[in-house]
Amino acid sequence: MNPTTPSMPNLKSLYYRDFTIQRAIKTIAFTLFAAAGIKWATQPVPSTVKVENSPFEIWIAQWGPQLRSASRRSPQSS
């Protein structure tokens, strides 16, 4: 009679038995999927038309120096 040794559990059986491993695998998969999606979504579009001196930029720029100088002010002491 040969004594049988218990076999090592494979990843699939651990995935369904151990919730810690299941959650770790799901987290890694989501992280990789999200990283690939962010990489894909931030690719530059070659057909984009660049607008020089757009009216929107000129309109927004009038508040730029005011916001920058307001953040440099020191708080008033009482």
DSSP file (Angstrom, degrees, kcal/mol; ACC not computed):
  #  RESIDUE AA STRUCTURE BP1 BP2  ACC     N-H-->O    O-->H-N    N-H-->O    O-->H-N    TCO  KAPPA ALPHA  PHI   PSI    X-CA   Y-CA   Z-CA
    1    1 A M              0   0    0      0, 0.0     0, 0.0     0, 0.0     0, 0.0   0.000 360.0 360.0 360.0 127.5    0.0    0.0    0.0
    2    2 A N        -     0   0    0      1,-0.0     2,-0.4     0, 0.0     0, 0.0  -0.788 360.0-129.8 -92.0 125.9    1.3    3.3   -1.0
    3    3 A P        -     0   0    0      0, 0.0     2,-0.5     0, 0.0    -1,-0.0  -0.613  23.9-137.6 -73.8 130.8    0.7    6.2    1.3
    4    4 A T        -     0   0    0     -2,-0.4     3,-0.0     3,-0.0     0, 0.0  -0.737  10.1-145.6 -91.4 133.3   -0.8    9.1   -0.6
    5    5 A T        -     0   0    0     -2,-0.5     2,-0.2     1,-0.1    -1,-0.0  -0.746  29.1-102.1 -94.4 144.2    0.5   12.5    0.2
    6    6 A P        -     0   0    0      0, 0.0     2,-0.1     0, 0.0    -1,-0.1  -0.444  41.8-121.4 -65.8 135.1   -1.9   15.4    0.0
    7    7 A S        -     0   0    0     -2,-0.2     3,-0.0     1,-0.1    -3,-0.0  -0.373  27.3 -98.8 -76.6 155.5   -1.4   17.3   -3.2
    8    8 A M        -     0   0    0      1,-0.1     2,-0.2    -2,-0.1    -1,-0.1  -0.535  42.7-113.6 -70.1 135.3   -0.5   21.0   -3.2
    9    9 A P        -     0   0    0      0, 0.0     2,-0.1     0, 0.0    -1,-0.1  -0.477  30.3-134.1 -70.7 141.4   -3.5   23.1   -3.8
   10   10 A N     >  -     0   0    0     -2,-0.2     4,-2.1     1,-0.1     5,-0.2  -0.372  26.7 -98.9 -88.9 174.8   -3.4   25.0   -7.1
   11   11 A L  H  > S+     0   0    0      1,-0.2     4,-2.3     2,-0.2     5,-0.1   0.845 119.8  56.4 -64.8 -35.3   -4.3   28.6   -7.6
   12   12 A K  H  > S+     0   0    0      2,-0.2     4,-1.5     1,-0.2    -1,-0.2   0.920 109.4  44.8 -65.1 -43.4   -7.8   27.9   -8.8
   13   13 A S  H  > S+     0   0    0      1,-0.2     4,-1.5     2,-0.2    -1,-0.2   0.882 114.0  50.0 -69.5 -35.7   -8.7   25.9   -5.7
   14   14 A L  H  X S+     0   0    0     -4,-2.1     4,-2.8     1,-0.2     8,-0.3   0.865 105.3  58.7 -67.1 -34.3   -7.2   28.6   -3.5
   15   15 A Y  H  < S+     0   0    0     -4,-2.3    -1,-0.2     1,-0.2    -2,-0.2   0.901 112.7  38.0 -60.6 -41.5   -9.1   31.3   -5.3
   16   16 A Y  H  < S+     0   0    0     -4,-1.5    -1,-0.2    -5,-0.1    -2,-0.2   0.726 123.5  40.9 -84.7 -21.1  -12.4   29.7   -4.4
   17   17 A R  H  < S+     0   0    0     -4,-1.5     2,-0.6     1,-0.2    -2,-0.2   0.862 108.7  55.0 -92.9 -40.5  -11.5   28.6   -0.9
   18   18 A D     X  -     0   0    0     -4,-2.8     4,-2.1    -5,-0.2    -1,-0.2  -0.851  59.3-164.2-106.1 115.5   -9.5   31.5    0.5
   19   19 A F  H  > S+     0   0    0     -2,-0.6     4,-2.4     1,-0.2     5,-0.2   0.784  89.4  59.3 -68.6 -26.9  -11.2   34.9    0.4
   20   20 A T  H  > S+     0   0    0      2,-0.2     4,-2.2     1,-0.2    -1,-0.2   0.933 109.4  42.1 -66.7 -45.3   -7.9   36.7    1.0
   21   21 A I  H  > S+     0   0    0     -7,-0.2     4,-2.5     2,-0.2     5,-0.2   0.896 113.6  53.6 -67.7 -39.2   -6.3   35.3   -2.1
   22   22 A Q  H  X S+     0   0    0     -4,-2.1     4,-2.1    -8,-0.3    -2,-0.2   0.925 111.5  44.8 -60.8 -44.8   -9.6   35.9   -4.0
   23   23 A R  H  X S+     0   0    0     -4,-2.4     4,-2.4     2,-0.2    -1,-0.2   0.884 111.9  52.5 -68.0 -37.9   -9.6   39.5   -3.0
   24   24 A A  H  X S+     0   0    0     -4,-2.2     4,-2.4     2,-0.2    -2,-0.2   0.914 110.6  47.4 -63.7 -42.9   -5.9   40.0   -3.8
   25   25 A I  H  X S+     0   0    0     -4,-2.5     4,-2.4     2,-0.2    -2,-0.2   0.905 112.9  48.8 -65.9 -40.9   -6.3   38.5   -7.3
   26   26 A K  H  X S+     0   0    0     -4,-2.1     4,-2.5    -5,-0.2    -2,-0.2   0.895 111.8  49.8 -65.0 -39.1   -9.4   40.7   -7.9
   27   27 A T  H  X S+     0   0    0     -4,-2.4     4,-2.5     2,-0.2    -2,-0.2   0.914 111.8  47.3 -66.5 -42.9   -7.5   43.8   -6.7
   28   28 A I  H  X S+     0   0    0     -4,-2.4     4,-2.4     2,-0.2     5,-0.2   0.919 113.1  49.3 -63.7 -43.0   -4.5   43.1   -8.9
   29   29 A A  H  X S+     0   0    0     -4,-2.4     4,-2.4     1,-0.2    -2,-0.2   0.924 112.6  46.8 -63.6 -44.2   -6.7   42.5  -11.9
   30   30 A F  H  X S+     0   0    0     -4,-2.5     4,-3.0     2,-0.2     5,-0.2   0.910 111.7  51.8 -63.8 -41.4   -8.6   45.7  -11.3
   31   31 A T  H  X S+     0   0    0     -4,-2.5     4,-2.5     2,-0.2    -2,-0.2   0.919 112.0  45.4 -62.4 -44.2   -5.4   47.7  -10.8
   32   32 A L  H  X S+     0   0    0     -4,-2.4     4,-2.3     2,-0.2    -1,-0.2   0.907 114.6  48.5 -65.6 -41.0   -3.9   46.4  -14.1
   33   33 A F  H  X S+     0   0    0     -4,-2.4     4,-2.2    -5,-0.2    -2,-0.2   0.918 113.5  46.7 -64.8 -43.8   -7.2   47.0  -15.9
   34   34 A A  H  X S+     0   0    0     -4,-3.0     4,-2.6     2,-0.2     5,-0.2   0.896 111.7  51.1 -66.4 -40.1   -7.5   50.6  -14.5
   35   35 A A  H  X S+     0   0    0     -4,-2.5     4,-2.4    -5,-0.2    -2,-0.2   0.912 111.3  47.7 -64.1 -41.8   -3.8   51.3  -15.3
   36   36 A A  H  X S+     0   0    0     -4,-2.3     4,-2.3     2,-0.2    -1,-0.2   0.892 112.5  50.0 -65.6 -38.4   -4.3   50.2  -18.9
   37   37 A G  H  X S+     0   0    0     -4,-2.2     4,-2.7     2,-0.2    -2,-0.2   0.899 111.5  47.1 -66.4 -41.3   -7.4   52.2  -19.2
   38   38 A I  H  X S+     0   0    0     -4,-2.6     4,-1.6     2,-0.2    -2,-0.2   0.907 112.3  50.5 -66.9 -41.0   -5.8   55.4  -17.9
   39   39 A K  H  < S+     0   0    0     -4,-2.4    -2,-0.2    -5,-0.2    -1,-0.2   0.917 114.3  44.7 -61.5 -42.8   -2.8   54.8  -20.2
   40   40 A W  H >< S+     0   0    0     -4,-2.3     3,-1.1     1,-0.2    -2,-0.2   0.903 112.7  50.8 -67.9 -41.5   -5.2   54.4  -23.2
   41   41 A A  H 3< S+     0   0    0     -4,-2.7    -1,-0.2     1,-0.2    -2,-0.2   0.749 108.2  52.4 -71.8 -23.4   -7.4   57.4  -22.2
   42   42 A T  T 3< S+     0   0    0     -4,-1.6    -1,-0.2    -5,-0.2    -2,-0.2   0.298  77.6 124.2 -97.7  10.8   -4.4   59.8  -21.9
   43   43 A Q    <   -     0   0    0     -3,-1.1     2,-0.1    -4,-0.1    -3,-0.0  -0.478  69.7-109.2 -67.5 138.5   -2.9   59.1  -25.3
   44   44 A P        -     0   0    0      0, 0.0    -1,-0.1     0, 0.0    -2,-0.1  -0.425  25.4-128.7 -68.2 144.8   -2.5   62.3  -27.3
   45   45 A V    >   -     0   0    0      1,-0.1     3,-1.5    -2,-0.1    -3,-0.0  -0.856  12.2-157.6 -96.6 116.5   -4.8   62.6  -30.3
   46   46 A P  T 3  S+     0   0    0      0, 0.0    -1,-0.1     0, 0.0     0, 0.0   0.742  88.9  59.1 -68.4 -21.4   -2.8   63.4  -33.4
   47   47 A S  T 3  S+     0   0    0      2,-0.1     2,-0.2    -3,-0.1    -2,-0.0   0.339  76.2 125.8 -90.2   9.9   -5.8   64.9  -35.2
   48   48 A T    <   -     0   0    0     -3,-1.5     2,-0.6     1,-0.1     0, 0.0  -0.464  59.2-132.3 -70.5 135.9   -6.3   67.6  -32.6
   49   49 A V        -     0   0    0     -2,-0.2     2,-0.5     2,-0.0    -1,-0.1  -0.796  16.2-142.1 -90.8 123.3   -6.4   71.1  -33.9
   50   50 A K        -     0   0    0     -2,-0.6     2,-0.6     2,-0.0    -1,-0.0  -0.736  12.3-154.6 -88.0 129.6   -4.2   73.5  -31.9
   51   51 A V    >   -     0   0    0     -2,-0.5     3,-0.5     3,-0.0     2,-0.4  -0.913   3.9-148.4-108.1 121.5   -5.7   76.9  -31.5
   52   52 A E  T 3  S-     0   0    0     -2,-0.6    -2,-0.0     1,-0.2     0, 0.0  -0.737  78.8  -1.3 -88.0 135.4   -3.4   79.8  -30.9
   53   53 A N  T 3  S-     0   0    0     -2,-0.4    -1,-0.2     1,-0.1     0, 0.0   0.934  84.4-166.2  52.7  55.4   -4.7   82.7  -28.7
   54   54 A S    <>  -     0   0    0     -3,-0.5     4,-2.0     1,-0.1     5,-0.2  -0.444  26.4-125.7 -70.5 145.8   -8.1   81.1  -28.2
   55   55 A P  H  > S+     0   0    0      0, 0.0     4,-2.3     0, 0.0     5,-0.2   0.839 110.1  57.4 -60.7 -32.4  -10.7   83.5  -26.8
   56   56 A F  H  > S+     0   0    0      2,-0.2     4,-2.5     1,-0.2     5,-0.2   0.921 106.3  47.8 -65.7 -43.1  -11.4   81.1  -24.0
   57   57 A E  H  > S+     0   0    0      2,-0.2     4,-2.3     1,-0.2    -1,-0.2   0.903 112.7  48.9 -64.0 -40.7   -7.8   81.1  -22.8
   58   58 A I  H  X S+     0   0    0     -4,-2.0     4,-0.7     2,-0.2    -1,-0.2   0.904 112.1  49.1 -64.8 -40.2   -7.7   84.9  -22.9
   59   59 A W  H >< S+     0   0    0     -4,-2.3     3,-0.5     1,-0.2     4,-0.2   0.904 115.0  43.5 -66.4 -42.0  -11.0   85.1  -21.0
   60   60 A I  H >X S+     0   0    0     -4,-2.5     3,-1.8     1,-0.2     4,-0.5   0.843 103.1  67.0 -71.7 -33.7   -9.7   82.6  -18.3
   61   61 A A  H >< S+     0   0    0     -4,-2.3     3,-0.6     1,-0.3    -1,-0.2   0.724  84.0  72.8 -63.6 -21.8   -6.3   84.2  -18.1
   62   62 A Q  T << S+     0   0    0     -4,-0.7     4,-0.3    -3,-0.5    -1,-0.3   0.756 101.0  44.3 -67.3 -20.4   -7.7   87.4  -16.6
   63   63 A W  T <> S+     0   0    0     -3,-1.8     4,-2.2    -4,-0.2    -1,-0.2   0.586  93.8  83.6 -95.5 -11.4   -8.3   85.5  -13.3
   64   64 A G  H <X S+     0   0    0     -3,-0.6     4,-2.1    -4,-0.5     5,-0.2   0.951  92.5  41.8 -58.1 -56.7   -4.9   83.8  -13.2
   65   65 A P  H  > S+     0   0    0      0, 0.0     4,-2.6     0, 0.0     5,-0.2   0.856 113.3  55.0 -62.6 -33.9   -2.9   86.6  -11.7
   66   66 A Q  H  > S+     0   0    0     -4,-0.3     4,-1.9     2,-0.2    -2,-0.2   0.921 110.6  44.4 -65.7 -42.7   -5.6   87.4   -9.2
   67   67 A L  H  X S+     0   0    0     -4,-2.2     4,-1.5     2,-0.2    -1,-0.2   0.889 114.1  50.3 -68.0 -38.0   -5.8   83.9   -7.9
   68   68 A R  H  X S+     0   0    0     -4,-2.1     4,-0.8    -5,-0.2    -2,-0.2   0.919 112.8  45.4 -67.2 -43.3   -2.0   83.6   -7.7
   69   69 A S  H  X S+     0   0    0     -4,-2.6     4,-0.7     1,-0.2     3,-0.3   0.833 109.2  56.6 -71.4 -30.3   -1.6   86.8   -5.8
   70   70 A A  H  < S+     0   0    0     -4,-1.9     3,-0.5     1,-0.2    -1,-0.2   0.859 105.3  51.3 -67.8 -33.8   -4.4   85.9   -3.4
   71   71 A S  H  < S+     0   0    0     -4,-1.5    -1,-0.2     1,-0.2    -2,-0.2   0.727 106.1  55.8 -75.9 -19.3   -2.7   82.7   -2.4
   72   72 A R  H  < S+     0   0    0     -4,-0.8    -1,-0.2    -3,-0.3    -2,-0.2   0.633  82.4 107.7 -86.3 -14.1    0.6   84.5   -1.7
   73   73 A R  S  < S-     0   0    0     -4,-0.7     3,-0.0    -3,-0.5    -3,-0.0  -0.356  72.3-124.3 -64.8 142.3   -1.1   86.9    0.8
   74   74 A S        -     0   0    0      1,-0.1    -1,-0.1    -2,-0.0    -2,-0.1  -0.627  32.7 -98.7 -84.3 147.0   -0.2   86.2    4.4
   75   75 A P        -     0   0    0      0, 0.0     2,-0.2     0, 0.0    -1,-0.1  -0.357  42.8-106.6 -64.7 143.5   -3.0   85.6    6.8
   76   76 A Q        -     0   0    0      1,-0.1     2,-0.3    -3,-0.0    -3,-0.0  -0.507  30.7-134.3 -73.4 134.2   -3.9   88.7    8.8
   77   77 A S              0   0    0     -2,-0.2    -1,-0.1     1,-0.1    -3,-0.0  -0.680 360.0 360.0 -88.7 143.8   -2.9   88.5   12.5
   78   78 A S              0   0    0     -2,-0.3    -1,-0.1     0, 0.0    -2,-0.0   0.446 360.0 360.0 -98.5 360.0   -5.4   89.5   15.1
